[in-house]
């Protein structure tokens, strides 16, 4: 994020978040560009890109979107799933279902 904009409040994700688009927080390749831990990215997204009236629910939504995006991308691309992949996909679905029950 630090190379896209100088001030996180000017990040295009802020507009998307206010319009309720499913924003995802993830790191592409942290070792290459010396990224901070992903928890730092969630903190920056929450503090810099969310409105003053947003609560902790926005962090839950960011986490949910990020997990859902990972599960979908990982398993939707392959039609031939091994038993291990099917098990992992079920685990991902279970995590998403648990997140949903806290709404």
Residue frames as qw, qx, qy, qz and C-alpha x, y, z in Angstrom:
[[0.000, 0.884, 0.467, 0.000, 0.00, 0.00, 0.00],
 [0.349, -0.737, 0.027, 0.579, 2.78, 2.40, 0.74],
 [0.308, -0.176, 0.523, 0.775, 3.82, 2.64, -2.92],
 [0.146, 0.588, 0.713, 0.353, 0.32, 3.11, -4.32],
 [0.123, -0.882, -0.205, -0.406, -0.47, 6.22, -2.30],
 [0.278, 0.407, -0.493, 0.717, 1.45, 8.40, 0.14],
 [0.354, -0.154, 0.498, -0.776, -1.50, 8.64, 2.53],
 [0.054, 0.151, 0.987, 0.012, -3.59, 5.52, 3.19],
 [0.299, 0.541, 0.511, -0.598, -6.72, 7.67, 3.39],
 [0.393, 0.590, -0.283, -0.647, -6.30, 8.33, -0.35],
 [0.196, -0.123, 0.949, 0.215, -6.18, 4.62, -1.23],
 [0.456, -0.026, -0.486, -0.745, -8.88, 3.68, -3.79],
 [0.370, -0.210, -0.901, 0.083, -9.96, 0.87, -1.46],
 [0.040, 0.231, 0.520, -0.821, -11.49, 3.46, 0.87],
 [0.468, 0.170, -0.187, -0.847, -14.11, 4.37, -1.74],
 [0.545, 0.000, -0.785, -0.296, -14.82, 0.72, -2.45],
 [0.239, -0.170, -0.836, 0.463, -15.26, 0.01, 1.26],
 [0.229, 0.234, 0.331, -0.885, -17.74, 2.86, 1.72],
 [0.596, 0.199, -0.328, -0.705, -19.76, 1.54, -1.23],
 [0.786, -0.167, 0.501, -0.321, -19.77, -1.96, 0.35],
 [0.727, 0.478, -0.476, -0.133, -17.68, -3.67, -2.33],
 [0.942, -0.327, 0.015, 0.070, -16.04, -6.90, -1.08],
 [0.189, 0.843, -0.476, 0.166, -12.54, -5.58, -0.36],
 [0.961, -0.122, -0.175, 0.176, -9.80, -8.14, 0.35],
 [0.185, -0.872, 0.450, -0.052, -6.67, -7.58, 2.44],
 [0.974, -0.007, 0.131, 0.183, -3.80, -9.80, 1.37],
 [0.209, -0.764, 0.472, 0.386, -0.09, -9.72, 0.70],
 [0.778, 0.553, -0.226, -0.193, 1.14, -10.63, -2.76],
 [0.858, 0.165, -0.312, 0.373, 4.73, -11.52, -1.99],
 [0.407, -0.913, 0.007, -0.028, 5.83, -9.99, 1.32],
 [0.776, -0.353, 0.226, 0.471, 9.41, -11.28, 1.16],
 [0.567, 0.449, 0.302, 0.621, 10.10, -9.49, -2.12],
 [0.089, 0.700, 0.092, 0.703, 9.10, -6.02, -1.02],
 [0.277, 0.091, -0.607, 0.739, 9.66, -6.22, 2.73],
 [0.452, -0.539, -0.342, -0.623, 6.03, -6.09, 3.82],
 [0.283, -0.320, 0.627, -0.652, 4.97, -5.90, 7.42],
 [0.137, 0.155, 0.969, -0.135, 2.84, -8.74, 8.86],
 [0.127, -0.434, -0.693, -0.561, -0.66, -9.05, 7.44],
 [0.301, -0.688, -0.591, 0.294, -2.16, -7.93, 10.76],
 [0.214, -0.415, 0.025, 0.884, -0.51, -4.55, 10.11],
 [0.043, -0.136, -0.597, -0.789, -2.34, -4.35, 6.78],
 [0.275, -0.610, -0.731, -0.130, -5.68, -5.05, 8.48],
 [0.322, -0.626, -0.341, 0.624, -4.89, -2.33, 11.03],
 [0.132, -0.234, 0.274, 0.923, -3.97, 0.16, 8.31],
 [0.134, -0.351, -0.718, -0.586, -7.12, -0.67, 6.32],
 [0.324, -0.671, -0.656, 0.123, -9.27, -0.23, 9.42],
 [0.319, -0.626, -0.202, 0.683, -7.66, 2.99, 10.67],
 [0.138, -0.352, 0.318, 0.870, -7.02, 4.69, 7.36],
 [0.120, -0.076, -0.708, -0.691, -9.69, 3.50, 4.97],
 [0.206, -0.539, -0.817, -0.004, -12.81, 3.08, 7.13],
 [0.163, -0.699, -0.176, -0.674, -15.22, 5.78, 8.11],
 [0.054, -0.362, 0.576, -0.731, -15.31, 7.17, 11.63],
 [0.705, -0.154, 0.222, -0.656, -18.64, 5.44, 12.25],
 [0.782, 0.184, -0.581, -0.132, -17.37, 1.98, 11.25],
 [0.693, -0.562, 0.365, -0.265, -17.06, -0.55, 14.03],
 [0.370, -0.431, 0.818, 0.090, -15.14, -3.75, 14.57],
 [0.777, 0.359, 0.486, -0.180, -17.57, -5.50, 12.19],
 [0.523, 0.796, -0.246, -0.181, -15.60, -4.08, 9.26],
 [0.095, -0.586, 0.805, 0.013, -12.53, -6.06, 10.38],
 [0.627, 0.070, 0.755, -0.175, -14.65, -9.19, 10.47],
 [0.696, 0.652, 0.195, -0.226, -15.91, -8.44, 6.96],
 [0.267, 0.789, -0.535, -0.137, -12.36, -7.86, 5.69],
 [0.315, -0.353, 0.878, -0.062, -11.26, -11.19, 7.19],
 [0.694, 0.320, 0.597, -0.243, -14.32, -12.96, 5.78],
 [0.593, 0.765, -0.085, -0.237, -13.74, -11.51, 2.29],
 [0.085, 0.707, -0.698, -0.077, -10.06, -12.46, 2.42],
 [0.455, -0.151, 0.870, -0.110, -10.73, -16.04, 3.50],
 [0.703, 0.496, 0.434, -0.267, -13.55, -16.46, 1.00],
 [0.461, 0.802, -0.303, -0.229, -11.38, -15.12, -1.82],
 [0.095, -0.549, 0.830, 0.028, -8.56, -17.50, -0.88],
 [0.575, 0.075, 0.794, -0.184, -10.85, -20.54, -0.69],
 [0.674, 0.643, 0.235, -0.278, -12.55, -19.73, -3.98],
 [0.357, 0.793, -0.459, -0.181, -9.31, -19.04, -5.87],
 [0.242, -0.462, 0.853, -0.025, -7.54, -22.07, -4.47],
 [0.445, 0.085, 0.886, -0.097, -10.21, -24.62, -5.22],
 [0.587, 0.626, 0.286, -0.427, -12.43, -23.24, -7.96],
 [0.284, 0.698, -0.520, -0.402, -9.67, -23.42, -10.56],
 [0.043, 0.273, -0.956, -0.098, -9.32, -27.18, -10.31],
 [0.783, -0.053, -0.178, -0.594, -12.09, -29.54, -11.38],
 [0.824, 0.033, -0.556, 0.107, -10.01, -32.61, -10.43],
 [0.345, -0.713, 0.380, -0.478, -9.86, -32.52, -6.66],
 [0.466, 0.136, -0.840, 0.243, -7.99, -35.00, -4.56],
 [0.575, -0.583, -0.573, 0.035, -9.41, -36.16, -1.24],
 [0.474, -0.313, -0.268, 0.778, -6.98, -33.81, 0.52],
 [0.027, 0.137, 0.208, 0.968, -8.12, -30.83, -1.55],
 [0.441, -0.513, -0.560, -0.478, -11.78, -31.67, -0.91],
 [0.595, -0.513, -0.504, 0.358, -11.05, -31.91, 2.81],
 [0.334, -0.173, -0.098, 0.921, -9.25, -28.55, 2.78],
 [0.163, -0.322, -0.381, -0.851, -12.12, -26.95, 0.88],
 [0.547, -0.576, -0.588, -0.155, -14.57, -28.32, 3.46],
 [0.527, -0.410, -0.362, 0.650, -12.41, -26.84, 6.22],
 [0.134, 0.049, 0.131, 0.981, -12.42, -23.47, 4.44],
 [0.368, -0.467, -0.516, -0.617, -16.19, -23.61, 4.13],
 [0.592, -0.536, -0.566, 0.205, -16.46, -24.49, 7.83],
 [0.372, -0.235, -0.195, 0.877, -14.40, -21.43, 8.76],
 [0.100, -0.207, -0.303, -0.925, -16.59, -19.20, 6.60],
 [0.501, -0.520, -0.608, -0.329, -19.75, -20.67, 8.13],
 [0.538, -0.470, -0.478, 0.511, -18.41, -20.00, 11.64],
 [0.189, -0.069, 0.001, 0.980, -17.69, -16.40, 10.69],
 [0.269, -0.376, -0.502, -0.731, -21.24, -16.03, 9.37],
 [0.519, -0.549, -0.655, 0.009, -22.79, -17.16, 12.65],
 [0.398, -0.387, -0.341, 0.759, -21.30, -14.13, 14.46],
 [0.053, 0.407, 0.344, 0.845, -23.30, -11.61, 12.41]]
